[in-house]
Amino acid sequence: MKRRTIHSLSAILLLLASTLVACQNETIPGIDDNAKTGRIVLSLQDVEVFTEVATRAQGNVGDYSYTLSGTDIDNNVVADQPITFTNGSAIIPAGTYTLTATSTTAQDEAPWYQGTSAEFNLSIGGTESITIDLGKPKNAAIAVTFDASFTALYENYSVTVGGHSISSTSSIPDASAPGSTTLYTMPGTITYTIKGSAKQDSHVSDIPEAGITGTLIVEAGKSYPLNITANTISDLLIGFGQGEHNGSFDARRK
């Protein structure tokens, strides 16, 4: 009985060892010289974030998708081939390439980054360290603020930029929750729409049912304040950066 137990234990240990080796092979892909492959090891530079001062955050390899472009060692053209990294490492055919990293989040839902490495040459059986500096976001941030002068007079209000809105029915935080009132958009001329209804006994005009619309010119990597205020003496004021855009309806007391 003891001898059988020893043999059984040896078999179990052998099985565990085989499983461990298999897992290690899955975690760290092996280079196959016969397949004309080599290894690339990726690192990302810290990225810039949307703040009033220059601030950077650590680049995380898992936050991005990757594509490879160039020619392999047999001069076959490679165009935007998806690459998957395991523990920052990937096995690819030897050749001359560039590697592009792209945020996996949508361009209008969060800070969005994209960057491309310098061209590199990978030899058969070789290892190359690749660095990508993503820099600042390729989209822009619109930081929406509903001023107390506006919220005292209007309800059921919202601001829409592209396909996303911030409204009175959602959580509109105070300054202790920065970023949660932010909408994102790609750079260029963008359109915003403001809607809302006058509170009972506020004695101001309703915002037209279709809302009021304005346009802003925004640049990549910058954050823009969109401050919405109201005045019972003058028109609705929409503050943008250093200027103000006059609303197209009368918000004066009746």
Disulfide bonds with the S-S distance in Angstrom:
none
